[in-house]
Amino acid sequence: MKKLVIFAMMAVVFSLAFATVVQAATLDIGSGFISNDIALGNKDPRSMVAKIINVLLGFLGVIAIIIILLGGFKWMTAAGNEDKIAESKKLMAAGIIGLIIILSAWGITKFVLENLIQATQ
């Protein structure tokens, strides 16, 4: 019975979402009138996605560096307390691991997007 109720609720949500998408697709919101005033540009969507990913990964890199610096600050202010030093070492290790993951993701993303752009031109 519980599964049936969950399924019915999901069906209602999906049907409402589908109806909203269909209704939005059929509405004329005056995009032809607005398009001349907005000047969105005509850049390649693949290069725009690559730039957005680079910005996001750069932001994550800054956060990882802040975590490493926070760990170093905690270590410097630990005043010899072994518990605080161990906590700061864990924080710095987590920041370094995060930075390695972010740099790996950046390299993989750059490789994939460059090859995708070259293959589709």
C-alpha positions in Angstrom: 0.0 0.0 0.0 2.8 2.4 0.9 4.6 1.7 -2.4 1.3 2.4 -4.3 0.9 5.8 -2.6 4.5 6.7 -3.3 4.1 5.7 -7.0 0.9 7.6 -7.3 2.5 10.7 -5.8 5.5 10.4 -8.2 3.1 10.0 -11.1 1.2 13.2 -10.2 4.5 15.1 -9.8 5.8 13.9 -13.1 2.6 14.6 -14.9 2.4 18.1 -13.5 6.0 18.7 -14.5 5.4 17.5 -18.0 2.3 19.6 -18.3 4.3 22.7 -17.2 7.0 22.0 -19.8 4.5 21.5 -22.6 2.6 24.6 -21.6 5.9 26.6 -21.4 6.9 25.3 -24.8 3.7 26.5 -26.4 3.6 30.0 -24.9 4.9 32.9 -26.9 6.6 35.1 -24.4 7.8 37.6 -26.9 11.3 36.3 -27.4 11.5 37.7 -30.9 10.8 41.2 -29.5 13.3 40.9 -26.6 16.1 39.1 -28.5 17.1 42.3 -30.3 17.5 44.2 -27.0 19.3 41.6 -24.9 22.2 40.9 -27.2 23.1 37.4 -25.8 25.9 36.7 -28.2 26.5 33.8 -30.5 29.4 31.9 -28.9 29.8 28.2 -29.2 27.9 26.5 -26.3 30.7 24.0 -25.8 33.2 26.7 -25.1 30.8 28.4 -22.8 30.3 25.2 -20.8 34.1 24.8 -20.7 34.5 28.3 -19.3 31.7 27.7 -16.7 33.4 24.5 -15.6 36.7 26.2 -15.3 35.2 28.9 -13.1 33.5 26.4 -10.9 36.7 24.3 -10.5 38.7 27.5 -9.8 36.2 28.4 -7.1 36.5 24.9 -5.6 40.3 25.2 -5.7 40.1 28.5 -3.7 38.0 26.8 -1.1 40.5 23.9 -0.9 43.4 26.4 -0.4 41.3 28.2 2.3 40.8 24.8 4.1 44.6 24.2 4.0 45.3 27.6 5.3 42.7 27.2 8.1 44.5 23.9 9.1 47.8 25.7 9.2 46.3 28.5 11.3 44.9 26.0 13.7 48.3 24.3 14.0 50.0 27.6 14.7 47.6 28.5 17.4 47.4 25.0 19.0 50.0 26.0 21.6 51.4 22.5 21.8 48.0 20.8 22.4 48.3 17.5 20.7 44.6 17.1 20.1 44.4 20.4 18.2 47.5 19.6 16.3 46.0 16.2 15.2 42.8 18.0 14.2 44.7 20.6 12.2 46.7 17.8 10.4 43.5 16.1 9.5 42.1 19.4 8.1 45.2 20.0 6.1 45.2 16.5 4.7 41.6 16.8 3.7 42.4 20.1 2.0 45.3 18.6 0.1 43.2 15.6 -1.0 40.5 17.9 -2.1 42.9 20.0 -4.1 44.3 16.8 -5.8 40.7 15.7 -6.7 39.9 19.2 -8.0 43.1 19.3 -10.1 42.4 15.9 -11.5 38.9 16.8 -12.4 40.2 20.0 -14.1 42.6 17.9 -16.2 40.1 15.3 -17.1 37.5 18.0 -18.0 40.0 19.9 -20.1 41.0 16.8 -22.0 37.5 15.7 -22.7 36.2 19.1 -23.7 39.1 19.9 -26.0 38.8 16.5 -27.7 35.0 17.0 -28.0 35.4 20.4 -29.5 38.0 19.1 -32.0 35.9 16.1 -32.9 32.7 18.1 -33.6 34.2 20.9 -35.7 
